[in-house]
Amino acid sequence: MSTAAFRDLLGTDLPIIQAPMAGAQGSDMAIAVSNAGGLGSQPCALLSPEAMRSELERMQAGTTRPYNVNFFAHRQPVFDAAKEEAWRGLLRRYYMELGLEEPAVRREGEREPFGAAQLEVLSLFRPRVVSFHFGLPEPALLEGVRALGAKVLSSATTVEEAMWLEQQGVDGIIAQGLEAGGHRGHFLSHDLTVQMGTFALLPQIVNAVRVPVIAAGGIVNAQGVKAALDLGAVAVQSGTAYLLCPESRISPNHRQVLTGPEARHTALTTLFTGRPARSILNRMMRDLGPLPPSVPEFPLAGNAVAPLRAEGARLGSGDFSPLWAGQNASACRSVSAAEVTLALAAGAVLD
Ligand SMILES: Cc1cc2nc3c(=O)[nH]c(=O)nc-3n(C[C@H](O)[C@H](O)[C@H](O)COP(=O)(O)O)c2cc1C
C-alpha cells in the first residue's frame, strides 16, 4: 500500500481513524488519538453549537495534529401522531414499573443535523477533516465546508451509496460494514437486506469508485487492519475497540457488558432513536424485539425513551439504554486511546 494515499487525505502518520462516537467520547479521546499519530474524531451529533465550540476549543488547545469533526446529515423528521401514540403504548408498562410520569410529546428530536449554526462554529476551527453520517448536508452547506479547506468524508453502506457520494465530490468514502457498532449510515435505501459485511462491501466499493476508501466495522486489531488494507482500503475507522479506554464516556454498565459474553450478542435496533443501530442486547430489545414497526422516525423515538434511560442509568441498569457496540468487541481493553491506536496501526506496513 502506498502511504501517500492516506497522508494526502488525512494528514496523519498512521492510517487509523478513531471513529466518532456521539455520547461515548469527546475531545479528550480525539486529542489522545491525534497526538498518537492517528486521526481523532470529535462527534457533534448530540452537541449544541455552544457545546461544539467548547469541545473544539479543547481540541485546538490539546493538539496541533489533524483531527476530524463529525456530524449527522439526516433531514428533520415529520412528526406522526399515530406512530407516537403506538410507540408510547409499547413503553407505558416501563413508565409504570419505574414510577415515572409519561413525558410530554415533543415534535423535535435531540439530535441536530448539520446546519448553518454548525458551519459557523466550524469556520472558527477549520479542521483538516469533516465527516458525515447518513449522507451529506444540502449542497450549499457542503460547499461551505469545502470552502474551509476541509477534506470531506461520508459513510457508505452499499456500492450505490459510495457511487452517489463520489458524484457529490467527497474526498473519501467510509465503507461501513454491517458489523459496525452504533448507527448504520445508510441513506439511499432503508432496506436492511441490502447491507453487507465489511469484507464483502469494501472490495466492491474499492472497485466502483476512484476516491480513497476507508474500512469500518468489526476491525479491532492489527490483523484486521492489515486485511482491510490488503483489500484496498487506504485507512481503517475503528470505534468499538476504543470503548473501554479511560477516555471513553460510556456508563459503568456499558463497560461491564463489553467485557463479558453478552458482548457477543448484538443486534440492529431502532428502539433508542428510530434508526437502525447496533447495540448489545438488553432487556428492552429482548422484550419489544429490536425492530418493532411502530417506532417514530429518527430521532423522535428517543424522546419517549429519554426518561427511562435517565432512570435506568440512575439505578445502574442498562435495561433501557443503548449499549452500542460492533459485532467484534473481543479486543476491547482498558488501555489508553493512544495505545489502541498504535496497536491497530501495527497492522500497516508504512513506506
Ligand atoms: C458507541 C458508538 C457510537 C457511534 N457514533 C457515531 C457517530 O456519532 N457518528 C458516526 O459517524 N459514526 C458513529 N458510530 C459508527 C462508527 O463511525 C463506525 O462506523 C463503527 O464504530 C465501526 O465499527 P466498529 O465499532 O466495529 O469498529 C458509532 C459507533 C459506536 C460503537
The ligand as an ORCA input file, in Angstrom:
! r2SCAN-3c Opt
* xyz 0 1
  C     -20.653      3.912     20.551
  C     -20.669      4.258     19.096
  C     -21.160      5.490     18.685
  C     -21.102      5.871     17.324
  N     -21.482      7.132     16.964
  C     -21.210      7.575     15.706
  C     -21.327      8.962     15.374
  O     -21.671      9.797     16.211
  N     -21.032      9.328     14.104
  C     -20.598      8.434     13.149
  O     -20.325      8.840     12.021
  N     -20.480      7.126     13.444
  C     -20.742      6.675     14.702
  N     -20.549      5.346     15.001
  C     -20.176      4.396     13.928
  C     -18.679      4.464     13.636
  O     -18.395      5.588     12.834
  C     -18.136      3.235     12.872
  O     -18.882      3.004     11.707
  C     -18.103      1.968     13.708
  O     -17.665      2.233     15.018
  C     -17.161      0.955     13.069
  O     -17.385     -0.331     13.580
  P     -16.720     -0.906     14.923
  O     -17.471     -0.259     16.038
  O     -16.955     -2.362     14.818
  O     -15.264     -0.517     14.924
  C     -20.608      4.953     16.358
  C     -20.147      3.693     16.771
  C     -20.159      3.335     18.117
  C     -19.601      1.999     18.538
*
